[in-house]
Amino acid sequence: MQDMVKGRLRLMMFLQFFIWGSWYATAGNFMKNHGMTDLIYLAYVVSPIGSIVAPFFMGMIADRFFAVQKVMGVMHLLSGGFVFCAPQLAASPGLFLAFLLFHMLCYMPTLGLATATAFHLLTDREREFPLVRVFGTLGWIAAGILVSLVLKGDTTGIPMRVAGTAGLLMGLYSFTLPNVPPPGAGRKMTFRDIAGLDAIARLKSRPFWVFLLSVLLTSIPLATYFSYVPVFLKAADVPNPAFKMTFGNMSEAAFLLLLPWFFRRLGVKWVLVIGMSAWVLRYALFALAAPDAVVWMMMLGILLHGACYDFVYVAGQIYTDQVAPPAIRAQAQGLFVLVSYGIGHGLGALAAGWTFNSVVTAEGTRSLGQWQLFWIIPVIFATFVTLAFVLGSGVKRVVPPTPKGEFSSAESAPL
């Protein structure tokens, strides 16, 4: 029986991230092909907006009134309809971006709902959840292979229609999942809970705030990756850009398996330093590759995605879980998501758009010399953030966790 439940959860995670992976790496080239080059960054602002709104939606509605699987089903049906219709509105950039925004406002809360469903139904969360969550990465990879390599849809509306179809299927499938009652039913929910103000008040240690600020700043250059790397690859005549970017997701799965080993050997601080340094190396490779379109350098930069993502975001979530007292652990994770995926990515998308529109002109989108300058800017920024983190967090190695894998407080868990 439990094996059947885990199988259903794996399919849930596969579809959950298949939807996002279908269109996220192709939107830039689609918009460029439809005369919206200057607006590409706005398509990547909608995800941070969804990340900011999601905790409030979860706290005020999903956590209190309705069964989780029913909320997830309705939200996926709505999000699937919006993204399916979006490419038909490309002639009106405002409407096109509005439908992408509506899609992400409905989609982003389902990430937390899917995780809540898995945690509720699994008996051994720490051991079983990673084996369920990895199917989300596989779903993202499968989506990239389908829309780019098989359907050749990098510059067309096909990826959004695939995402919409998958969203509708996921919506229907959600209604068939085992019942998960609203976790906050009957409990008073305050603004302090939703906004994570208690977590802010109780996590006052200097190492934690250095860590959180560094993750926020690191998230700014990350936004450049999904929004403009596919456009860069297309400019360099690299075929099937979205498919090429799935190699980064493959490395993400591999680095996820290596993460526990690095934690034991190096501790949280140096794992984070490696992750931040990987961002510097990645964008340096893109800058060096640009003038002569050196494909192996571009691919190496993509393959660094595992270290870039897992060693900053997954490691950051683990560190947050360790330093937060049990009573505010959920709030602390919400604060991490708000700072990184919300504020950091939002600022990053705006900065990337301003840089692109200033450096890579509409007439020169194929000028690789302009692209080299474009990538040098995040190299400088990421280098500054990495050095500031090393100096600001001190040199102490992370204190070993208790036998239960927890720290007694944020003060006893320096980076």
Sequence and secondary structure as in RCSB ss.txt:
>XXXX:A:sequence
MQDMVKGRLRLMMFLQFFIWGSWYATAGNFMKNHGMTDLIYLAYVVSPIGSIVAPFFMGMIADRFFAVQKVMGVM
HLLSGGFVFCAPQLAASPGLFLAFLLFHMLCYMPTLGLATATAFHLLTDREREFPLVRVFGTLGWIAAGILVSLV
LKGDTTGIPMRVAGTAGLLMGLYSFTLPNVPPPGAGRKMTFRDIAGLDAIARLKSRPFWVFLLSVLLTSIPLATY
FSYVPVFLKAADVPNPAFKMTFGNMSEAAFLLLLPWFFRRLGVKWVLVIGMSAWVLRYALFALAAPDAVVWMMML
GILLHGACYDFVYVAGQIYTDQVAPPAIRAQAQGLFVLVSYGIGHGLGALAAGWTFNSVVTAEGTRSLGQWQLFW
IIPVIFATFVTLAFVLGSGVKRVVPPTPKGEFSSAESAPL
>XXXX:A:secstr
 HHHHHHHHHHHHHHHHHHHHHHTTTHHHHHHHTT GGGHHHHTTHHHHHHHHHHHHIIIIITTTS HHHHHHHH
HHHHHHHHHHGGGGTTSHHHHHHHHHHHHHHHHHHHHHHHHHHHHH SSHHHHHHHHHHHHHHHHHHHHIIIIII
S  TTSSHHHHHHHHHHHHHHHHHHTS     TTTTS   HHHHHTHHHHHH   HHHHHHHHHHHHHHHHHHHH
HHHHHHHHHHTT S HHHHHHHHHHHHHHHHHHHHHHHHHHHHHHHHHHHHHHHHHHHHHHHHHTTTT HHHHHH
HHHTHHHHHIIIIIHHHHHHHHHS GGGHHHHHHHHHIIIIIIIHHHHHHHHHHHHHHHS GGGTT HHHHHHHH
HHHHHHHHHHHHHHHHHT S       TTS  S GGG   
